[in-house]
Amino acid sequence: MPISIGATGTARSAADGKDVGGTHLPTHHTIYPVVEMPFSEFVEKFMSCGWVYTDKKEI
């Protein structure tokens, strides 16, 4: 699933929760860069998205 990090949409997410055969909690997704960039740049872009951590939820 493409997501927009920064103005260029340089990241994607992968479902990897137990609901899809993964090892994380159900509905978990991992976000990763799709273009090469320094880790510090990825963190900066991710942190500027405005998302708010809401805690883990057991389903």
C-alpha positions in Angstrom: 0.0 0.0 0.0 1.7 3.3 -1.0 1.7 6.0 1.5 2.9 9.6 1.3 5.9 10.5 3.4 7.0 13.9 2.5 5.9 15.4 -0.8 7.1 12.5 -2.9 5.5 9.4 -1.5 8.8 7.8 -0.8 7.6 5.0 1.5 5.2 2.0 1.5 3.6 -0.1 4.2 3.4 -3.9 4.5 0.8 -5.7 6.6 2.6 -8.1 8.9 0.2 -8.7 11.7 -1.1 -12.1 12.9 -4.3 -11.5 10.9 -2.2 -11.9 7.7 0.2 -14.7 9.0 2.8 -12.4 10.5 4.2 -12.3 14.1 3.0 -8.8 15.2 -0.4 -7.9 16.7 -3.3 -8.0 14.3 -3.5 -5.1 11.8 0.1 -4.2 12.4 1.9 -2.6 9.4 5.6 -1.9 8.9 6.5 1.3 7.0 9.7 1.3 5.0 11.4 3.6 2.4 11.2 2.7 -1.3 14.0 4.9 -2.4 17.5 5.1 -0.9 17.9 7.8 1.7 19.8 8.2 5.0 17.9 6.8 8.0 17.8 10.3 9.6 16.0 11.6 6.5 13.4 8.8 6.7 12.8 9.5 10.4 12.4 13.2 9.7 9.9 12.5 7.0 8.0 10.0 9.1 7.9 12.3 12.1 6.5 15.1 10.0 3.5 13.2 8.9 1.5 14.3 11.9 0.5 10.8 13.0 -0.2 10.2 16.7 0.7 7.0 18.5 -2.4 5.6 20.2 -1.0 2.6 22.1 -1.2 -1.1 21.2 -4.6 -2.7 20.9 -5.2 -6.4 21.5 -7.9 -7.8 19.2 
